[in-house]
Amino acid sequence: HVRLRREDLMSRDRPQSLQKAREDVYSGLASLPWLDVRSYIPKIASGLGLRQDEVENEIRRRSGKNEKSAIYAGGNDSLGSVYIYKDEGIAARDRELDLECAFCSLAWRDEEIRAGFSPSEGASIISLFSDEAAAGIVSALVSGESPDDLEERWRSIGERDCLARIARGDAVLAMGELGSQHVEKMVESLRMNMARRRYEQLKPLVLSEEATKEEIAEYHEWAKKLKGGGR
């Protein structure tokens, strides 16, 4: 990406083009796991004409990532603990997005996975996603659109979010903890993440005694499921 934007990145006499090129590079980097980006910081900084600490701080500021791997938590048989988080904040949200992007990438690369979901099953899975771009990718794929056609359309209209989600998912899959054999467990983890989000939405209403009877019942139902299915 830095090489492709080299002309703009070297245009000191065109500050707007320079800033736009830097923004594009930072946006792409911020969508990837920090551990994958870190080793390339020296080359990226050189290409941007900035100090390494400036580049590192800017990427961290935009992504909110920390040094911990976004997915590692033991062995391949412990996906429940990999993707079911009890902590709050940016780190937990970041890991949820990693899972959603990884699922997108699996569906993108594997036609059998796409064909394995009926329309109703696909709609059910899409409802579990928190990220709009990732949900849109899965929706298009399970509806029968081909990756090639989707990519061509995205590039023609300048759509970057969807391509960034696929790239992020590829980076997660490249770490080797997930594969097509984990699809069912990934769906279950997506379901648990959705349950936790809804639980957290209802929690302040219940604690402030502003929740309706239906919301209180739903809150306790989610709490029960999370206690039984989380780690």
Salt bridges, closest charged atoms under 4 A:
ASP8 OD2 - ARG5 NH2 3.02
ASP8 OD1 - ARG14 NH1 3.80
GLU23 OE1 - ARG62 NH2 2.82
ASP24 OD2 - ARG5 NH1 2.43
ASP24 OD2 - LYS20 NZ 3.13
ASP24 OD1 - ARG160 NH1 2.63
ASP53 OD1 - ARG51 NE 2.96
GLU54 OE2 - ARG51 NH1 3.81
GLU56 OE2 - ARG60 NE 3.26
GLU58 OE2 - ARG61 NH2 2.53
GLU58 OE2 - ARG62 NE 2.83
GLU67 OE1 - ARG38 NH1 2.50
GLU67 OE2 - ARG60 NH2 2.59
ASP87 OD2 - ARG95 NH1 3.65
ASP94 OD1 - LYS65 NZ 3.79
ASP94 OD1 - ARG168 NH2 2.69
GLU96 OE1 - ARG197 NH1 3.04
ASP98 OD1 - ARG168 NE 2.74
ASP131 OD2 - ARG165 NE 2.83
GLU145 OE1 - ARG153 NH1 2.91
GLU151 OE2 - ARG155 NH2 2.97
ASP170 OD2 - ARG109 NH2 2.45
GLU188 OE1 - ARG191 NH1 3.02
GLU218 OE2 - ARG198 NE 2.82
